[in-house]
Amino acid sequence: MKTNKSSFLLRNREPLLALAIIGPFLLWYLIINLFPLVTGFLLGFMEWNGLTASPKWVGLNNLKVFFETPSYLSSLWKQLYIGLLCLTVNVAVAFFLALLLNMPLRGRGFFRSAFYIPSITSVATTTAVLLSLLQPQGGGLNGFLETIGMNPIIWTYSPFWMTFWIVVYYTWRSVGPTAIIWLAGLQSIDPTLYEVGKIDGAGRWQLIRYVTIPGLRPIAAYIMITGIIAVMQMWDLVMLISRGGPTGATDVLAYRVYRDGLQSFNLGMAGASSLVLGVLTLLLSFVYLRIFLKGEED
């Protein structure tokens, strides 16, 4: 019996070693990610406050309430609108930043690090600094406006400006990592393609259009897919900057999920909203991939 066991261990030494290495990670993934995912999915079909009694199965009723309630549909639209604004601005700014960082400039290493630092700072701390700048009285921005002869602005009362500052903050925090990924893609393009383009008389913008952009298509796919996932679950900076205001103008659906689940203890509607967000995220990612793959075929 011992001989058979030893023979089995010897024959399967590498698979068993691999399982021992990845086993803790898989267990961690199941506990931290998969279990909450499955639980949230099931809660979308239940009615439960998480404190008393037990979950009650209600089928599709929560989803019916979601699509019949204007405030939920409005929050879904704001998640799409503000999220896609954040994604578009971040991707565009990061791309042009990566082009600059790819040039033979002095101190490139310092600037690469400097642009990355905001992504590792505390959201709570940096949004507190932003809010202090936006204060109607004594705020840094209004103080600057007064010094140049302009009237102060009550930023927090304006839907436009609160959306604007959410986009600015998201871009400030996310542009560094995105630019680094763009930069890695730029450096993976064969330099001889640029040399051939220059020999053929192509200018800088022609090289970007016909060499750089086609060479970055796989990188662009990764950035866009991860960006869609990020903005579709964006809620913390909305909570800390605008709290969904003014008058619900920035009340994105992910923030509504937080309020339903942890403030109102309406776990059923929180689960249903999460389900809608998840399906929509998959749908947007699928549509983008279809467009990307079609472009690759062409």
Order of alpha helices (4+ residues) and beta strands (2+ residues): alpha-alpha-alpha-beta-beta-alpha-alpha-alpha-alpha-alpha-alpha-alpha-alpha-alpha-alpha-alpha-alpha
